């Protein structure tokens, strides 16, 4: 997570738009703080924003939480009208 943040920070600070998608294998609100770190970078969880809920459906057959996420900068988020699983 630290490496990812270190790669994204200078891009976002330059004003570039970022769309980050992945199978992160961790709950969005895990103790590793993925959600907090990406939010501090200026990214928004697209599914939480568009579904207006932090209670996302599980995205792994043996899991109980969402581990697949889409994060975006504000400009990209503002241009996404709908999202769903």
N, C-alpha and C positions, 0 to 999 in steps of 0.2 A: 504494500500500500504506500509506503514511504517513497519508493522509486517512482510509482505512478504519479503521486502528488508532485514530486520534484520535476518530472517531465512536463506536466500540465501547467504548473504555475507560470512559467515564463510565457507560454503561449497565450494564456488567458490574460495575463498582465499586459500583453501587447494589443489586446482587444480582439484577438481571434475568437471565432465561435467554435465550440467544441460539442460534439455529440459522442458520448462514451457509452458503449453497450457491452455487457458481458455477463458471463456466468461466474459470479464472484464467489460462489460457494460459502457465503456468509450471509446471515440475515442482515437486512439493511440497518437495523438498530443493534447490531452486535456490540460486544464489549471492546472490540478492536476499533470501533469508532469510524467505520467507513463513511457513514452518513454525515457525521459531523465534519470530517476532513474534506469531503467533496463539497459540502455546503459552504465551508469557509473559503474554498477556492472560487465560489461563485457559480457552482453547478446546482441544478434543481433535479430532483427525482421526477421524471416525466410521469410515471405511472401514479405516484402519490398526488401530484399536482392535478392531473387530468381526471383521475378517479375520485379526487377529493377525499382520500382516505390513507391512513398509514397502515391499515389492516389489509394488506395485499394478499391475494391468493398464493398458495404454495406453488412453486415452479419446479419441484423435484418430486418424483414419484415416492421416494422414501422420506421426504422432508415434511416439515410442518410450516415452513416459512418461504417467502420469496427469496430466491438466490440469484435470479436473473433480473438485471436492472438496466434501465436506460437513464442516463444523466445528460443534461444539456445546459448550455449557457442560456441566459434570459432571452436573447434574440431568437434563438432556435425554439425555445419553449413557447414563446409568444406566437409562433407560426405553426404550432401543432394544435389542431382543433380537437382531435379525438385520439384516444389511446385505449387499448384493451388487450387482454390476454386471450 
